[in-house]
Structure formats: structure tokens, C-alpha cells
Amino acid sequence: MPSFKLDGKDVPFEPGETIIKAAHRQGTEVPHYCWHPGLSAPANCRMCLVEIKPGPNQRAMMLDIVEWDAKAGEYKPAQKPKLLPACQMPAVDGQEVLSESSKHVAEARAHVQEFLLLNHPVDCPICDQAGECKLQDYWLEYQTTGKRMRDEPIHKPKAVVFGPTIVYDAERCVMCTRCIRFMEEVAKDPVLELRERGNLNEVTVAPGRQLDGHYTFMTENVCPVGALTTKDFRFKARVWFLRSAKSICQGCATGCNSYLDYDPRSNKVFRYRPRDNEAVNKYWMCDEGMLSYHAAHEGRVIDARIGPKKVSVEMAIAEAGKRLSNGPKESIAVVLSAQHSLEDNLAMREIATLLGTAALYVSGAGDGYADDILINKDKNPNTTGVRQLAPHAMSFTRLLDDVRAGLVSHVLALGGISPTSDPEDATALSMLGTLVVVAAHKGALTDAAHVVLPATSWTEAAGTYVNKQGIRQIADKAIEPQGASRPAWEHARLVGRALGLEVNFAKLKDLRSMLVGASVPNGNDVTASASI
């Protein structure tokens, strides 16, 4: 593979890659504002200027300048290399590039920083971007000098509502145009544009339009400063108090990789951010996915219940064992959930096997909106995983039909959410002699349950999810379990023991070792999700 040297370090590159892209792939940052690995490169911020040394494949580019000679007390003619934007310069085999090791580059970056901050307001104490702002980081790294301009700065509109989700502050904007390019190139809705010139520049929304749709949150995410903020996160938290866990979006079967940001002091989740994965979601997430973190706290099941009465988990386990043991084997069914992790579903499948029942069903959220960018119509994160675990599991509709026909009278179900909300579904579920539900979220199944066991959500316990491509992905634990909730697989184990079964797993690692087995495929050739 061809390579070039960046500050003396070999950097391999693919043909056609730019200097900054190749360095980015190797984990080396060339400072930048306007460049983004998923967008076109306009080279308008000039922060990524580098010095390219002359060589066999690169001719020298020098500029004639005048330079102050302190000893002589006058300006004298001199030369300096022409600096070039790394975001547009193609990588060349054998070339030598100077970034951090060039005094000319250091001087240029300091000047760029000073220029960008000339009219920038001192909003850092109230700005949501404080703590993760490129202007702050680069000032500390490349400038560190005070503001020399003493004139009144240019004032621009503040707190401009761009749409239902985004607020714009023109005074903070560095005109990198990332938001404009994202809406045009990725969201395919060129609703943003620049108006005016020079220090009067600002981003504006097309006349008669507002910034709306399914990808508006990404305009805030790609903004390197505090110019764009979401109404959802605005003034909610300080980022230096937040911790991040690597997670998987639960909004649909795409399985976007994400960071889940939470405050460990309050055990509260505050936001989702996309995590780069070229094979799944590249650098993006949709609005619905980025808002799905609310399910960490909303609509939750956090208490054990027998009928309408809240009880201890131990009492609920004992009641579940008693009720299920009274049912004839041939009429006991186990319901898996496309909303829960692979480990939770595997535990339920193992209980079904020990019970000697082949009556497996699968539930989950119903289909919804889809597009050809990221959003999948399957609104469950693990439909493919459930189908891998139990390829012959029947649909939720079939479960209701079997209940009405008297074929199923006792049910142990994972997950409270069902694909439909038809009143007749509740009527069918009410016909069950026993319905024990292990769930993280409320739904039709928890409403009809005789016994409810509170399960942890994806934010409170690590779990594996298989997306529509058949790719297994792990969501790490973030916050501590809320209320009396425990991992669903642990509830399944305890119910199994209450039934007198010899359960062969006791820890998460036991289930994960079982997932490696041949009985649970780990392919990535699954491209379609079966209906639930």
C-alpha cells in the first residue's frame, strides 16, 4: 500500500484519498473545522493547512514575502512555503507532509484561530458546546494569545428558531458549511444556505421553509462550535459532567452505532450521539433514533407486580413459578421479544427447552416509517437475532389466534410491547389462565399480565443486538438499574429455578459462551426481517 510521511510518521493511504482522510483513518488528527469524513471538502476554514516538502513527486511551492527583521528594524524580502489544505490535497506516495512540526503551519493556524474569534461572542459560560468545542480546543492548542481587536464586534441574530428541533446562533457560527452540506448531500433536502459575504455571513433557511424532516439533529451534531443546538438538549446539562457508553440505537433494525451520554450523579441519560461505523450507519443517525434515548426513563417497568399490586421481586418470582407450574405442558408458550437483547432471548429459549415446549412466539413493535438513507421499517433492534435463535418462532398474531382457539393457556413472555394495539388483542390476552411478563417497557402484554417482572433496558445492562444485515453489535451498560429492575435473562433464570428446572446459566458470560455455539448462527447474510 502506498504511504506518505506526516511529521515523520508513515501513513498508508488508499488511492484517491486526501492527506486529512488518510491521517484520520490512522487516528491522527489534522486540525479542521469545515472537513468531515462523510461530506465534501470545501476547504473554506483553512485550519488544515499543511506544509508539503519538495520531493521527486512534489515540486516546491514558495511565496515571496516581506518579513520583519528585529535587529535591522525594518522589513526584508524573504520566502516561505505555500501552505496547502490537507482536506483537498491528494495523498502522494513518498511525499513528506509537515503539520505539527512546521513553524509556518503553527503561525498560520494561530492566525486562522484569531481571525475566527474576532467577532465571536464570549458565550462559553452559557454555551452548550462548551467542553467539546473546536474553537476552545484549538485556541488552547494553537493560539493561546488574547484578542487584539478592540473594535466593537459584528453582531448577528441569536437564538433563531430554524424549525421544530434546531436553534441557530449566527454570532457563534464559523461558516464551515457542514450543516448545509449535510442537508444537501446526505439528507437530500438542501434547505440551508449562506447569505451575505465576509463578516456578515450567516446560515439561513430557504424562504417559506423550516429545517424539519428526519435528520435535523445531525446538523447540530456536525457543527464544530455552538452555533446550532437542539431544543432537546439545549441548557439541559454540562458535558464535562457526562460519561459516555458505546451503545446501539434501539429505534429500528438498522442498529446505528451510538454514544449514550449520561450523568452518573443522577443516573440519568441526556442524549444520543452517532458513533462512526462505515458498515452500518457511517457517521449518521436519524432524529427518531437520537431521541429514542428517552425510553431509558419513559414508559418503564421498574417494579414487580402481581395483578395491580406492587410486590417484591422474590414474591413475583414465586407467584410466577406457582402459576406456570399449574399449566399443562402442551398449552404453555414462551414469547420472545425483538425489543430485547440476544442474551435475554436466549435465556427465554433455554427455559422453553427445559419446559419441553416447542410453542415459541415472537413479539415487538410494529412496522413504521422507512427511507433509503438509514431508517428501516422494522422498529425493533433485534428481529434478526430472534430469528437466528428461533427460526420457527411464530408471530404475535398467531399467538392471539392460538389463545382464542384454546391451544395456549399459560404464557411466559419477554417484553411488554406488541406490534398492534387492537382492543381485540387485549380481549384475547385476557383469556389466558396465566400471563407472566418480563419487561423493561409497558405495553399490551404488561397491561394484561398476571405477574410482571421488571427488566433492565439496554441502557442498564450490556446486551447483543443483531441488525438487519445480520451483524452482531454490543450495547454497553451505562446507567445503574432503576427501581427493582434486573436483566431479563436473570429473571428467566429465577423463574426457571422456581419451576424446578436445572437452568444451565448463571451469569452473562455463560449466555455469551452459548451464543458462540453452532446452534446460534453468527452470519452477516441476513438481509430481511421476518414479520412479527
N, C-alpha and C positions, 0 to 999 in steps of 0.2 A: 504494500500500500504506500502511495506517495506520502511525503511528510514535509513539514517546514519547521523552522525553529522559532519559537516565541519566547523571547527573553532567555534564550539558551536551552529551552526545553523542546524536545521533539514532539510535534503534534501531527498525528496522522490525519488524513482527510480523504473524503470521497471526491471523485472528480466533479467539479461544478460547485463545490462548497465554497463559501466565503471564509475569510480568516476568522471572523467572530463566531460563525456557526461551528467550524471545526473545533475552536477553542472551547466553546460551550459544551460540545459533546464530550470533551475530555475533563469537564468540571473546572475549567479555567475561565474566569470572567474578565472580559474586556469591558470596561465601564460603558454604559449606554443608557439612553432614555427612549429613543424612538424605535430601536430594534426590538423585535420579538421573534422567537424562533418559528412561530406559526403564522407570521404575517410578512407582507412585502417589506422591503427596506428602502425608506425614502432618503435616508442619510441627512436628515434635517437638524438633528440636535448637535452634531459634531463632537459628542463626548467620546466616541470610539476611535478618534484619530490615532493612528499609529505611524511609526517610522519604519519604512521598508529599506533595508540596506541594499546598495547596489551589488549585483552578482551576475553570474552567467545568464540567468533567466530574468533579470530585472535590471533595467537601466537606472542610473542615478537621476533623481529629480530634485534640483536645487533651486532656491529662490534667492534673488539679490535683495538684501535688506540694509537698513542702517541700524547700527547698534551703539548704545551709549557707552563711551569709554570713560570710566570714572577718573582714571589717572590723568588723561588728557583733558577732561572736562568738556568733551564735545562728542557729537555723533560721528561714527566712522562706518564706511562701507563694510559689509560682511555678507556671509551666505549661511543659509540654514536649509535643511532638507524640507521638501514639501511633504507635509503630513497628509495621510490618506485615510478615508473612513473604512474601518475594518468590516463594516456591515455590507459594503458593496465591492470591496476588493477581493477578487477570486484568489483562493489559495494556490500557490505555485510550488511545485516540487523543488526542494532545495533552497527556497528563499529564507532570508533571515528577517524577522519582524521584531521590532522593539516596542514594548508597551510600557511596562512599569520601569524599565531600565533606561529610558531615554529622557534627558533633561528637557528636550524640546517638546516632547509629549506631555510631560508634567506641567510645563509652563502653559501649554495650550489648554489643558484640562482645567487648570486653575482659572484661566481667563473665561472659559466657557461657563464654569460654575458662577463666577462673579457676574457675568452677563445675565444668566438666567435668574439670578437673585436680585437684580437691580430693582425690579418693580414687585418682587414677591412679598406678600404681607407676612408679618411675624405672627402667624396663626398657630404655630406649633403647640402652644398650651391648650388649644381647643380643637385642633385638627385630628380627625380620626386616623389619618395616615401617620401621625407621629409615632415613632418607634419602628416603622418599617418603610420609611420614606427615602427614596433615592436621593433627593436633594440633601437631606440630613446626612446620609451615609457618605455621599461623595464630597460634601463640603468638608467633613471631618478628615477624609482621606486625601483629598486633592487640593483643597484651598486653605482652610483654617485662618483666613485673614478677614478682617472686618470690612464692612461696607464703606466704600469710598465716596459713593454718590450722596450728595447732601440735598439734592433737589427733591421736591415732592414727587413721590412715585405715581405712576399712572394708575388710576382707579377704574375698576371694571365691575360688572354686575356680580353680586354674590347671592348664594342660595337660590339659584334659578332652578325651578322645577322643570326638568326635561320630560317627565312622564310619571306614571304611577309608581315607579320604583327608584328613580335616579334624581339626585340633586347635583347641580353644577356650580362651581365657584371659579369664575373666569380669572380672578386675580391670582389663583394658585397655579393655573394651567401653564405648562411649558411648551404647548403646541407640538407635542410629539406626534399627534395624529393617530395614536394607536386605536383609540375608540372609534374613530372614523373608519379606519381600515378594517377593524374587526367587523363592524356592521355591514360594510360593503363586501368583504372577501369571505367571511365565514357565515354570518347570519343572513347574507344575501338581501339585506334591507338597507340601502345607502341613505339613511335618514339624517345622518350627521354630516356637517361640513364646516370649513373655516370661513370666516368673513373678516373683512378689513385686512390691513397689512401692518408689518412691523410690530411696534409695541401696542398697537390697537387690536391685534389678532385676538379672536376668541372662537370657540366652538359653538355652533348654533344648530338648532333643529330645523329641518326643512319646513317652509311655510305651510300651514294647515295640517301639520303632523305633530305627533309627540313620540318620544322614544318609548316604544312599547314592543310587545311580542314575547318570545320565549327565551331570548338571550341577552336581555338588557343588563343583567348583573355582571356579565363578562366585560362590559365597558368599564365598570368600576374596577374589576379585577386586573385588567391590563394597564390601568392608569398607574404610572410610576410615582405620582405625587398625590396630593389630596384634593385634586380638582373635581373628581367625581366620587360621590359617596352614595351608598344605598340607604333608602329610608329605613330598611330593616335593621341595619347595624349602626346607623348614624347616632353618635353620642351614647351608645349602649355600654361600651367597655374600652379599657385601655389595653392595647395589645401586649404590653410587657407583663401584664398580669395573666395572660392567657397561655395555655400549653396546647400543643398540637399532637393529635394522634393520626396515624395513617389509617384511612377508612375507605369504605366502598359505599357509594351513593345507593340508597335504598329505593329511589324513585321509580326505576324501571329496569328492564333486563339488560340494558347497555352496561351497567356496572361501572360507571365512571369512577376512576381513582380520585381520591379527595383527601384533604386535610380537614379534620374536625377540630375546631378551636374551642376550648372550654376553660372555665375558671375553676381551678381545683379548690379554691377557698369556699365557693358557693355551690360546688358540684353542679354547675350549670353550663350547658352548651350555648355558644353565642353565634357560631357561623360555620359554614362550609366554604372551602376554597378548592379549586381544581388542583389535582396533583398530576404531573406530566406522565403520560403513558401513550406512546405513539401507537401501540397496537389496539388500544381501547377507545380512549377519549381525546387523544393528542394532548391539548393544553386547556380543554374547554369543559364547561358544564352548562346545563340549561338552568333557567330561573327556577323551574319547579324542583329540580334536583338540589339547587343551592338553598332552597327554602325548606327542603324536607328534613333538615336538622330539627325543626320544631317538634317533630314526632318523638324526639328524645324525652320530651316532657309533657306533651299534649296527648290526650286520649289514652293515657297509660293505665295499665292494670298493675297496681303496686301493693294490693292487699289480697290475702287469701279469703275465700268466701264459700260458705255453704248456703245455698239459696241466696236470700238477700242479706244474710248476716255475715259480718266480718269475723273471721276466726284466725287462730294461729295457723301457720303452715303445717305444723305437725298434725293438728286436728283435721285439716283439709285433706292431708295425705291419707290419714287413717280412714276418713269417710270415703275417699275415692277408692281405696282398696276394698272396703266393705261393699260398696255399691257394684263395682265391676266384678267382684268375685261371685256375686249373686246371679250374674247373667249367664245364659247358656253359651258355650264356646262358639257354636255355629252362628250366633247372632251378635257377636262382639266385633266391632270395627275400629280401626285406627285411622285417623285422619292426619295426613302430613300437611305441611304448610310451605308454600313457595315464598312466604314472607320471612321465614326463619332460616337460620344457617344450616349448612350441611351437617354439622355435628349434632344439632338439635334433631334434625330429621332422621339421622342415622340411629340416634338413641331410641326414637319412637319406632323405627322399623325393627330394631332389635327386640323391643318389648312385644311388638306384634308377632314376631317369630317365636318368642318364648311362650306367648299365649296360644300359639298354634292356629292363629287366624290368618287367612290369606285375603281378608276383606280390607284392602288398603285403598284409601281415597286421598285426594289432594285438594286443598282449598287455597285461597289467596285473594288478592284484589282483582277486580275485573279489568278488561281492556280499556284503553283510553286513547288520548291524542298521540299521534306519531308524526314524525317528519323524516327527511332523508339526511339530516345532519347528525343528531345524537339521539333524539327521543324515540324510544321503542313503544309500541302499543301495549306490550306486556308490562304492567305496572308492578311486577314482582321482581325482586333481585335474584331469586334462586329457583325459578321454574325449571331451568335446565338441570340444576343439581338434583332436584327432587326426581326428575325423570330418569336421571342416571341411577339414583338409589333404588327407585321403584318403578321400572318401566311399565309395569302392568297396573299401576295405581289408577283408579277410576276417578271421574270428575266429581265435583261437588253436586252437580245436578243429578248424577247417578246416585249419589248418597241419599239425596232427598227422595228420589223415586223408590229406593230400596227401603227407606224408613216407612214411607207410605204403604209399601207392599208388605210390611211386617217382617222383612228379611233381616233388618238391623234393629236391635232394641237397646244396645249398650254401646256407647262410643267414648273412646279416649281420643281427644283432638288436640292438635298443636296449632296455635294461632287463633285469634278471635275474629279475624277479618274474613269475610266471604265475598265471592265475586259478584253477587247480586244483593239487592235489598228489597226483594219482593215480599210483601206481607205474608204470602203463602209459604215462603221459606220458614218463617217463624212458626207457622202453624204445623208444618212438618216436623220441625225440631222439637216442638212441644210434645210430640207423640212418643219421644224416646223415654224409655224407662230410666236410663242413666246417661247423662252427658257430663263428662269430666273434661274441662278445657284448661290447657296450659298455654297462657298467652301473655304477650307483652303489651298488646293494644286491645282496646274494647272493640266489639263488633257484634254481628248477629249471633255468633257462637257463644260469646261470653254472656250475652243478654239471655240466652236460652239455657245456660249451663246450670246444672245442679251443684257442681263443685268447680270453683275457679282457683287455679294456682298461678300466682304472679311470676312471670318470666322476665328476665333481663332483656333489654333491647340490644340492638347492635352496638350501641354506644357504651354499654356496661359490661360486655363480655366479648372476648375475641371469638371470631367465627369465620368460616369459609363460605364463600358465595361463588356460584358458577354462572357466568354471564351468558348472553345469547350465543356467543362464539364458542362456548364450552371451555372458557378459560377460568381456572380456579384462582380466586383472589381472596386475601385475608383482610378483614377489618379488625384492627387492634382495639383493645379496650381503651376507653377514655375516662369517663366518669365512674364513680362508685355506684353500685346498685341502689336504686331508690326504693324506699319502703321495705317491704318484705320480699322483694323480687330476688330470684335466683336464676341461674342459667336453666333454660328449659330442659336440657339434657340431664341436669341434676334432678329436676322434678320427675322426669321419666324414670330415672334410676330408683328414686324413692317410692314411686308408685309401683314399680316392678317388685321391689322388695316387700311392699305391703301386700302384694298379691301372692307372695311366697315364691317368686321366680328367682332363679340363680342368674342374676344380672352380671355380665362379664366385663363391665366397665365401671370405673370409679372416678376417673379423672379425665380431663380434656385430652391429655396426651394419649390415653387409651383409645379414645374415639378416633383421634388423628392417625394413630397407627393402623387402625382398622380401615381407614379411608384409603390407605396405600394398597390395600388388598385388591386382588383382581376382580372381586365382585362389585367394586365401585369404579367404573371407568374414569380415567383422567385424560380423556382425549380433548382435542380442541376442534373437532369436526362437526359439532352440533351447531347448526345454523338456524334452526327454527324451534320455537317453543310450543309444546302441546297445550291445548286448551284446558283450562281448569273449570 
